[in-house]
């Protein structure tokens, strides 16, 4: 009887040529050794030769390869679940067919999981012709969790998971979601894991931008983003009691999934789409938007989401235009202590009725604005106040005309 492999590499592939060639080569080149790996590749109804190339690779590769060919499922969740059902390794790693592994990726991640006894291992990700998450790679960490680190900002599935954890909790990808399904799966793994490790001293994963623009994360309409946000928010609420720890995690779906729907694209949306976005957001804001979440955001982020929560589509375009233009926000100094408020649109506008607290800035955020100096804040404030008042007075006059 063959020994149990250390890692089952699960590859869901759809129309993956020619990227699949480098992907599989990176698996073949792993320093962990071919006898410690199995590859489970699922061709999801490709018509570009992906399935044929997988079968050819299986015939000649030194690693054990299982190829499954099926009708197109419409998303990445189905193939990943098929792969999970077939996996026999102690760990599983989900590799996208258009990406590739660093040469020591699996060896380092398995060694880390075995040494630290952790259930999830993140390997450093580097973008190739596309952006990649950065804030969590400052140092290699043997044991952390989702509350003590920035790992909530990398919820892609390309991580090493202890298979026993997934089987114990019956974890699978939600096939009803067509975007954000990996965020749901990975967040649940973080929350259930007995520790998470970070390998930051070796690039383990190369996130490749496709020239044809067919990468799965670039597809899907705006309604799918709301579905994704709702699913992740509900998962967090289910697993984490109300309070600071829940608020800390809720920042992620609000900031990464929901807020972009009320960014620059909103300015070009039709009135119908704008109205629909507010309707879709309303139950999410009612259920999960709290003072604790708001306090953890920057002023312009908090302000936009406050307007969404208060159902004020009439005020939002001014704010989005202001942020898009990257104008210098003015600031006001509260008489009590040295509180600093960034005077984005509608600040202290009686008709708008937005609380001052929405505009309250942390010192680090305020220092990022041109003209601010810790020692000269009073001068900066007076100058900024005059400028802001004149700008908004002029806008009001034009509107009245």
Secondary structure, DSSP 8 states (H G I E B T S, - for coil): -----SEEEEEEESS-TTHHHHHHHHHHT-TT-GGGEEEEEEEES-SSSHHHHHHHHHHH-SSEEEEEEE---SSHHHHHHHHHHH--SSEEEE--TT-EE-TTHHHHHHHHHHHHT-SEEEEEEEEESS----TT-SS-EEEE-TTSSSGGG---S-SEEEHHHHHHTT----TT-SSSHHHHHHHHHHHH-S-EEEEEEEEEEEEE--TTS--GGG---HHHHHHHHHHHHHHHHHHS-TTHHHHHHHHHIIIIIIGGGGSHHHHHS-HHHHHHHHHHHHHHHHHH--HHHHHTS-HHHHHHHHHHHTT-HHHHHHHHHHHHTT---EEEE-SSTT-EEEE-TTTT-TTT---GGGGEE-HHHHHTSTT--GGGHHHHHHHHHHHHHHHHHHHHHHHH-
